[in-house]
C-alpha cells in the first residue's frame, strides 16, 4: 500500500506541477495581453489628441492669416489714399481699390470661420463697422475731394478729425481682439 500511495502521490504532484506551470504561463499571457491592450488604447488616444491639436493649429493659423491680411488691406487703403491726396497721382488709387475689394472677401471668410464663436463674430462686426465708417467718412470723401481738384487746405479738417483718430487705433485692436 505504501507503494501505491507513493505512486498516487507522484501522479498528483505531476498534475500540480503541470497546473502551476500552466497557471504561471497563463498569468504571463494575461499580463502581456493587458500591456498590449494598454498600448493600443494609449496609441489611439495619442492619435486623437494629435488630430485635435493639428485642427486647432490649422484653425488658429487661418484666423491669424485672415486678420493679418485684412489689416494689410486696410493699411494699403490708408497708404494709397494718403499717397493720392498728397501727389494727385491716380496710380495710388489702384492699390486702394484692390484692397477695398479684398478686405471684404477676407472678412466674409473670417466671419464664416468664426461661425461657432458668437463673441468673436461680434468683435469682428465692430471692426467691420469701424472700417466701413473710415471708408465712408475719410477714405472715399478725401479721394473724391482730391479728384475735384480741391486743395490740401480743404482736406485738412477731415484729415485732422477723422483719419488720425479712427483708423490707427482700430487696426491695432484688430489682432488683439481676434486672437482666439
C-alpha positions as CSV (number, residue, x, y, z in Angstrom):
1,X,0.0,0.0,0.0
2,X,2.7,2.3,0.7
3,X,4.0,1.8,-2.7
4,X,0.6,2.6,-4.2
5,X,0.3,5.7,-2.1
6,X,3.6,6.9,-3.4
7,X,2.5,6.3,-6.9
8,X,-0.7,8.2,-6.3
9,X,1.2,11.0,-4.7
10,X,3.6,11.2,-7.7
11,X,0.7,11.4,-10.1
12,X,-0.8,14.2,-8.0
13,X,2.5,16.0,-7.9
14,X,2.8,15.8,-11.7
15,X,-0.7,17.2,-12.1
16,X,0.0,20.0,-9.7
17,X,3.3,20.8,-11.5
18,X,1.5,21.0,-14.8
19,X,-1.2,23.1,-13.3
20,X,1.3,25.6,-11.8
21,X,3.2,25.8,-15.0
22,X,0.0,26.4,-16.9
23,X,-1.2,29.0,-14.4
24,X,2.1,30.8,-14.5
25,X,2.2,30.8,-18.3
26,X,-1.4,31.9,-18.4
27,X,-0.6,34.7,-15.9
28,X,2.2,35.9,-18.2
29,X,-0.1,35.7,-21.2
30,X,-2.7,37.8,-19.4
31,X,-0.2,40.4,-18.4
32,X,1.2,40.6,-21.9
33,X,-2.3,40.9,-23.3
34,X,-3.2,43.7,-20.8
35,X,0.0,45.6,-21.7
36,X,-0.8,45.2,-25.4
37,X,-4.3,46.4,-24.9
38,X,-3.0,49.4,-22.9
39,X,-0.5,50.2,-25.7
40,X,-3.3,50.1,-28.3
41,X,-5.6,52.3,-26.2
42,X,-2.8,54.8,-25.5
43,X,-1.9,54.9,-29.2
44,X,-5.5,55.7,-30.1
45,X,-5.7,58.4,-27.6
46,X,-2.4,60.0,-28.7
47,X,-3.6,59.9,-32.3
48,X,-6.8,61.5,-31.4
49,X,-5.0,64.3,-29.4
50,X,-2.7,64.9,-32.3
51,X,-5.6,65.3,-34.7
52,X,-7.3,67.8,-32.4
53,X,-4.0,69.6,-31.9
54,X,-3.4,69.8,-35.7
55,X,-7.0,71.0,-36.2
56,X,-6.6,73.8,-33.7
57,X,-3.2,74.8,-35.1
58,X,-4.7,74.9,-38.6
59,X,-7.7,76.9,-37.4
60,X,-5.7,79.4,-35.4
61,X,-3.3,79.8,-38.4
62,X,-6.2,80.5,-40.7
63,X,-7.7,83.1,-38.3
64,X,-4.3,84.8,-37.9
65,X,-3.6,84.8,-41.6
66,X,-7.0,86.3,-42.4
67,X,-6.7,89.0,-39.7
68,X,-3.3,89.9,-40.9
69,X,-4.4,90.2,-44.5
70,X,-7.4,92.3,-43.5
71,X,-5.1,94.6,-41.6
72,X,-2.7,94.8,-44.5
73,X,-5.6,95.7,-46.9
74,X,-6.7,98.5,-44.6
75,X,-3.1,99.8,-44.3
76,X,-2.8,99.6,-48.1
77,X,-6.0,101.6,-48.4
78,X,-4.8,104.2,-45.9
79,X,-1.4,104.5,-47.5
80,X,-2.8,104.6,-51.1
81,X,-5.4,107.2,-50.1
82,X,-2.7,109.4,-48.4
83,X,-0.4,109.0,-51.4
84,X,-3.1,110.0,-53.8
85,X,-4.1,113.0,-51.7
86,X,-0.5,114.2,-51.4
87,X,0.6,113.6,-55.0
88,X,-2.6,113.6,-57.0
89,X,-1.2,110.6,-58.9
90,X,-4.1,108.3,-59.8
91,X,-1.8,105.2,-59.8
92,X,-2.2,105.3,-56.0
93,X,-5.9,104.6,-56.4
94,X,-5.3,101.1,-57.8
95,X,-4.0,99.6,-54.6
96,X,-6.8,101.4,-52.7
97,X,-9.5,99.9,-54.9
98,X,-7.9,96.4,-54.8
99,X,-7.6,96.5,-51.0
100,X,-11.2,97.8,-50.7
101,X,-12.5,94.7,-52.6
102,X,-10.2,92.2,-51.0
103,X,-10.7,93.1,-47.3
104,X,-14.4,92.3,-47.7
105,X,-13.7,88.9,-49.2
106,X,-11.3,88.0,-46.4
107,X,-13.7,89.4,-43.8
108,X,-16.5,87.2,-45.1
109,X,-14.2,84.2,-45.0
110,X,-13.1,85.0,-41.4
111,X,-16.7,85.5,-40.3
112,X,-17.6,82.1,-41.7
113,X,-14.5,80.6,-39.9
114,X,-15.7,82.1,-36.6
115,X,-19.3,80.8,-37.0
116,X,-19.3,78.9,-33.7
117,X,-17.8,81.8,-31.8
118,X,-20.5,84.4,-31.4
119,X,-18.4,86.6,-29.2
120,X,-15.6,86.7,-31.8
121,X,-18.1,87.5,-34.5
122,X,-19.5,90.4,-32.5
123,X,-16.0,91.8,-32.2
124,X,-15.4,91.3,-35.9
125,X,-18.7,93.1,-36.7
126,X,-17.5,96.1,-34.6
127,X,-14.2,96.1,-36.6
128,X,-16.1,95.9,-39.9
129,X,-18.3,98.8,-38.8
130,X,-15.2,100.8,-38.0
131,X,-13.5,100.1,-41.3
132,X,-16.7,101.0,-43.2
133,X,-17.0,104.1,-41.2
134,X,-13.5,105.1,-42.1
135,X,-14.1,104.4,-45.8
136,X,-17.3,106.4,-45.7
137,X,-16.0,109.4,-43.7
138,X,-12.4,109.5,-44.7
139,X,-11.3,107.3,-47.5
140,X,-13.9,108.0,-50.2
141,X,-14.6,111.6,-49.3
142,X,-11.0,112.7,-49.4
143,X,-10.3,110.9,-52.7
144,X,-13.5,112.5,-54.1
145,X,-12.4,115.9,-52.9
146,X,-9.0,115.5,-54.4
147,X,-10.5,114.3,-57.8
148,X,-12.5,117.6,-57.8
149,X,-9.1,119.4,-57.5
150,X,-9.7,120.7,-54.0
151,X,-6.5,121.8,-52.3
152,X,-4.9,120.2,-49.3
153,X,-6.4,123.0,-47.2
154,X,-9.8,121.7,-47.9
155,X,-8.8,118.2,-46.9
156,X,-7.1,119.2,-43.6
157,X,-10.2,119.4,-41.4
158,X,-11.3,115.9,-42.5
159,X,-7.8,114.6,-42.0
160,X,-7.4,116.0,-38.5
161,X,-10.8,114.9,-37.2
162,X,-11.4,111.5,-38.7
163,X,-8.3,109.9,-40.1
164,X,-5.9,110.4,-37.2
165,X,-8.4,109.3,-34.6
166,X,-10.3,106.4,-36.0
167,X,-8.3,104.0,-38.1
168,X,-4.9,103.6,-36.4
169,X,-6.4,102.7,-33.0
170,X,-8.8,100.2,-34.6
171,X,-6.2,98.4,-36.6
172,X,-4.1,97.8,-33.5
173,X,-7.2,96.4,-31.8
174,X,-7.9,94.0,-34.8
175,X,-5.2,91.5,-34.0
176,X,-5.7,91.7,-30.2
177,X,-9.4,91.1,-30.4
178,X,-9.5,88.3,-32.9
179,X,-6.7,86.1,-31.4
180,X,-8.6,83.0,-30.5
